Amino acid sequence: MEFLQFLSCACIVFTVGMFSTGLTDLKKMRASKSAENVQFLPFLTTCLNNMGWLYYGLLKSDGTLVLVNVIGACLQLLYIFFYCHYIKDKRRVTSQALLAGGVLCGGWLYFSVLLPQGESQLAQLGLACSLFTVSMYLSPLADLMEIVRSGSVERLSFSLTVATFLTSTSWTLYGLQLQDFYIMIPNTPGIVTSLIRFFLFWRFASASEVMPSYKLIHI
């Protein structure tokens, strides 16, 4: 098996596995008939991220990007559907969903209609997707600072940290093989933040704390 094909398979397996951690939240919502203890924005922002990278993959004719983000978008839409079904405050969720829909439509209008097809369209879309991905990887830094202050890693998921490290590493290597810096560069912060989390587990966690706990968060 060629190295690029191996990386493609690794990207698919690790990324789909990471997206699937939300199934635990879905199971929790169905069991309790409530979505009060589940975060909605990670589902919504991840779905937008999937849509952007899906379009980028279609423009580049990259089957790996297309497959991963089709699966990811479908899973996020499933989580969103169940969240909207079980949440009591539907007005807040509806307004956030409408805002996300407006952003998605505006992005599609700009990149598909206003921009001419070609390298400029691909470059600007890649840059937008990269910036959005970097912001998602860096978003938990405030929580990491709080963990350092409190000396507790209870809010961290060790299994998700491992999944994030494997996923971001495989995408970074995949982008490097393709010489596509829009894929490579935004996944590098995922490696860095994962290493920081590993250090925090080593520094603060007891053996009982380093247990699998699947929780969908920004990565």
Secondary structure, 3 states (H helix, E strand, C coil): CCHHHHHHHHHHHHHHHHHCCHHHHHHHHHHHCCCCCCCCHHHHHHHHHHHHHHHHHHHHCCHHHHHHHHHHHHHHHHHHHHHHHHCCCHHHHHHHHHHHHHHHHHHHHHHHHHCCCCHHHHHHHHHHHHHHHHHHHHCCHHHHHHHHHHCCCCCCCHHHHHHHHHHHHHHHHHHHHHCCHHHHHHHHHHHHHHHHHHHHHHHHCCCCCCCCCCCCCCC
